[in-house]
Amino acid sequence: MYIQNQEFSDSETLLDMLFDFELGNASPWLQSTKSTIDAAVSANQAFNDFVATLSDEEERMEVQDEERRLQLAATLQEQFTAFEVKNNKLLAKNDKEVVVLYEIDLY
């Protein structure tokens, strides 16, 4: 993991940063959003049927984590126009607000 100060808006970098910052502390706003996504993924019977076909437990967990991260990234990109890593925080920005998504202590 390498956290540097940067601003970005592309989905690939957002996915990378969401993965990296999962080691940190999610803000209450993000925790709520993730809970909603977790419920939606758990309720998706077609996805759960697919996951059940995977024989390796670790692979099932990776597929579920990736699906949640993809849905989170899509949700964030619908609501925000840019993202920034600054002072060990992952921030989401739009014209109206700046929201802290994650904060990580690197020391």
C-alpha positions as CSV (number, residue, x, y, z in Angstrom):
1,M,0.0,0.0,0.0
2,Y,1.3,3.4,-0.9
3,I,-0.9,6.4,0.1
4,Q,0.1,9.7,-1.5
5,N,-1.6,13.0,-1.8
6,Q,-3.6,13.0,-5.1
7,E,-6.9,13.9,-6.6
8,F,-8.7,11.6,-9.1
9,S,-12.1,10.8,-10.6
10,D,-11.5,7.6,-12.4
11,S,-13.1,4.3,-11.2
12,E,-9.8,2.3,-11.4
13,T,-8.0,4.6,-9.0
14,L,-11.1,4.7,-6.7
15,L,-11.2,0.9,-6.5
16,D,-7.5,0.8,-5.6
17,M,-7.9,3.5,-2.9
18,L,-11.0,1.8,-1.5
19,F,-9.0,-1.4,-1.2
20,D,-6.0,0.4,0.4
21,F,-8.1,2.4,2.8
22,E,-10.1,-0.7,4.0
23,L,-7.4,-1.0,6.6
24,G,-8.4,2.3,8.0
25,N,-11.4,3.7,9.8
26,A,-14.6,4.2,7.8
27,S,-16.6,7.3,8.5
28,P,-20.1,6.9,9.9
29,W,-21.5,8.1,6.5
30,L,-19.5,5.4,4.7
31,Q,-20.4,2.7,7.2
32,S,-24.1,3.5,6.6
33,T,-23.5,3.3,2.8
34,K,-21.6,0.1,3.1
35,S,-24.4,-1.5,5.2
36,T,-26.9,-0.7,2.5
37,I,-24.7,-2.2,-0.1
38,D,-24.0,-5.3,2.0
39,A,-27.8,-5.8,2.4
40,A,-28.3,-5.5,-1.3
41,V,-25.5,-8.0,-2.2
42,S,-26.8,-10.4,0.4
43,A,-30.3,-10.2,-1.0
44,N,-29.2,-10.7,-4.6
45,Q,-30.1,-14.4,-5.2
46,A,-28.5,-14.7,-8.6
47,F,-25.2,-13.5,-7.2
48,N,-25.4,-15.8,-4.2
49,D,-26.2,-18.7,-6.5
50,F,-23.1,-17.9,-8.5
51,V,-20.9,-17.6,-5.4
52,A,-22.2,-21.0,-4.2
53,T,-20.8,-22.6,-7.4
54,L,-17.3,-21.6,-6.3
55,S,-15.5,-24.5,-4.6
56,D,-12.8,-22.5,-2.7
57,E,-14.0,-20.6,0.4
58,E,-11.3,-18.0,-0.1
59,E,-12.3,-17.4,-3.7
60,R,-16.0,-17.0,-2.5
61,M,-14.9,-14.4,0.0
62,E,-12.8,-12.5,-2.6
63,V,-15.7,-12.5,-5.1
64,Q,-18.1,-11.2,-2.5
65,D,-15.6,-8.5,-1.3
66,E,-15.0,-7.4,-4.9
67,E,-18.7,-7.2,-5.7
68,R,-19.2,-5.0,-2.6
69,R,-16.3,-2.8,-3.5
70,L,-17.5,-2.4,-7.1
71,Q,-21.0,-1.4,-6.0
72,L,-19.5,1.0,-3.4
73,A,-17.4,2.6,-6.1
74,A,-20.4,2.9,-8.4
75,T,-22.5,4.5,-5.7
76,L,-19.7,6.9,-4.8
77,Q,-19.3,7.9,-8.4
78,E,-23.0,8.6,-8.7
79,Q,-22.9,11.1,-5.8
80,F,-19.4,12.6,-6.2
81,T,-17.4,14.1,-9.0
82,A,-13.9,13.7,-7.6
83,F,-11.9,12.0,-4.8
84,E,-8.8,13.0,-3.0
85,V,-6.2,11.4,-0.8
86,K,-5.0,14.1,1.6
87,N,-3.5,13.9,5.1
88,N,-4.1,10.1,5.3
89,K,-7.8,10.5,4.5
90,L,-9.8,9.4,1.5
91,L,-12.2,12.3,0.7
92,A,-15.2,12.4,-1.7
93,K,-16.1,15.8,-3.3
94,N,-18.8,17.4,-5.3
95,D,-20.0,20.9,-5.9
96,K,-21.8,21.0,-2.5
97,E,-19.6,19.1,0.0
98,V,-16.5,17.3,0.9
99,V,-17.1,14.0,2.8
100,V,-14.5,12.0,4.6
101,L,-14.8,8.3,3.6
102,Y,-11.8,6.8,5.4
103,E,-9.1,7.8,7.7
104,I,-6.0,5.8,8.2
105,D,-3.2,6.0,10.7
106,L,0.1,5.1,9.0
107,Y,2.2,5.5,12.1
